[in-house]
Amino acid sequence: MWLTYLLNFALHVDYIVVVKELLLWRDAKKSSTVFTISLVVLLSLALCSIISVISYISLAVLTMTASLRIYYLVMAAVKKTDPVNPFKLVLDT
């Protein structure tokens, strides 16, 4: 669901306005999140090679998706319902 929202957002947004809002800190939560992630990536690239950074980011994403899938399976088992794939919306498109 959120991935579809992001894709629709990416297709229908004026990037200059978004960047301007981030730089002017109109929404502090979004701006701090973006700049913190940017700082972490830049520091990681300064300390490690780009291949290491990409592999660690990929490993983190894989771990998060596997954890989410296991969470949904456990919740379905506890509630005694059919397991729902949390990535069904993304896989069907």
C-alpha positions as CSV (number, residue, x, y, z in Angstrom):
1,M,0.0,0.0,0.0
2,W,2.7,2.5,1.0
3,L,4.8,1.5,-2.1
4,T,1.9,2.3,-4.4
5,Y,1.5,5.7,-2.6
6,L,5.2,6.4,-3.1
7,L,5.1,5.5,-6.8
8,N,2.1,7.7,-7.3
9,F,3.8,10.5,-5.4
10,A,6.9,10.1,-7.5
11,L,4.9,10.4,-10.7
12,H,2.8,13.4,-9.7
13,V,5.1,15.7,-7.8
14,D,7.0,18.9,-8.6
15,Y,10.5,18.0,-7.3
16,I,11.6,21.6,-7.0
17,V,8.8,22.3,-4.5
18,V,9.7,19.2,-2.5
19,V,13.4,20.0,-2.4
20,K,12.6,23.6,-1.4
21,E,10.4,22.5,1.4
22,L,13.1,20.1,2.7
23,L,15.8,22.8,2.5
24,L,13.6,25.4,4.3
25,W,12.6,22.9,7.0
26,R,8.9,23.5,6.6
27,D,8.3,20.0,8.0
28,A,11.0,19.3,10.5
29,K,10.3,15.6,10.8
30,K,10.7,15.0,7.1
31,S,13.7,17.2,6.7
32,S,15.6,15.7,9.7
33,T,14.8,12.2,8.4
34,V,16.1,13.0,4.9
35,F,19.2,14.8,6.1
36,T,20.0,12.1,8.7
37,I,19.8,9.4,6.1
38,S,21.9,11.5,3.7
39,L,24.6,12.1,6.4
40,V,24.7,8.4,7.3
41,V,25.1,7.4,3.7
42,L,27.9,10.0,3.1
43,L,29.7,8.9,6.3
44,S,29.4,5.3,5.3
45,L,30.8,6.0,1.8
46,A,33.7,7.9,3.4
47,L,34.6,5.0,5.6
48,C,33.8,2.0,3.4
49,S,33.8,1.2,-0.3
50,I,30.6,1.7,-2.3
51,I,30.2,-2.0,-2.7
52,S,30.2,-2.5,1.0
53,V,27.7,0.2,1.6
54,I,25.4,-1.2,-1.1
55,S,25.7,-4.7,0.3
56,Y,25.0,-3.6,3.9
57,I,21.9,-1.5,2.8
58,S,20.7,-4.5,0.7
59,L,21.2,-6.8,3.7
60,A,19.3,-4.4,6.0
61,V,16.4,-4.2,3.5
62,L,16.3,-8.0,3.2
63,T,16.3,-8.4,6.9
64,M,13.4,-6.0,7.4
65,T,11.3,-7.6,4.7
66,A,11.9,-11.1,6.1
67,S,11.1,-9.9,9.6
68,L,7.8,-8.3,8.3
69,R,6.9,-11.5,6.5
70,I,7.6,-13.6,9.6
71,Y,5.6,-11.1,11.7
72,Y,2.6,-11.5,9.5
73,L,2.8,-15.3,9.5
74,V,3.0,-15.3,13.3
75,M,0.1,-12.9,13.7
76,A,-2.0,-15.1,11.3
77,A,-1.1,-18.2,13.3
78,V,-2.1,-16.5,16.6
79,K,-5.4,-15.2,15.2
80,K,-5.9,-18.6,13.4
81,T,-6.6,-16.9,10.0
82,D,-5.1,-17.4,6.6
83,P,-1.7,-15.8,6.3
84,V,-1.6,-12.6,4.2
85,N,1.4,-11.7,2.1
86,P,2.3,-8.1,3.1
87,F,3.9,-7.6,-0.3
88,K,0.9,-8.8,-2.3
89,L,0.1,-5.3,-3.7
90,V,3.6,-4.9,-5.0
91,L,3.8,-8.4,-6.4
92,D,0.5,-8.1,-8.3
93,T,1.6,-5.0,-10.2
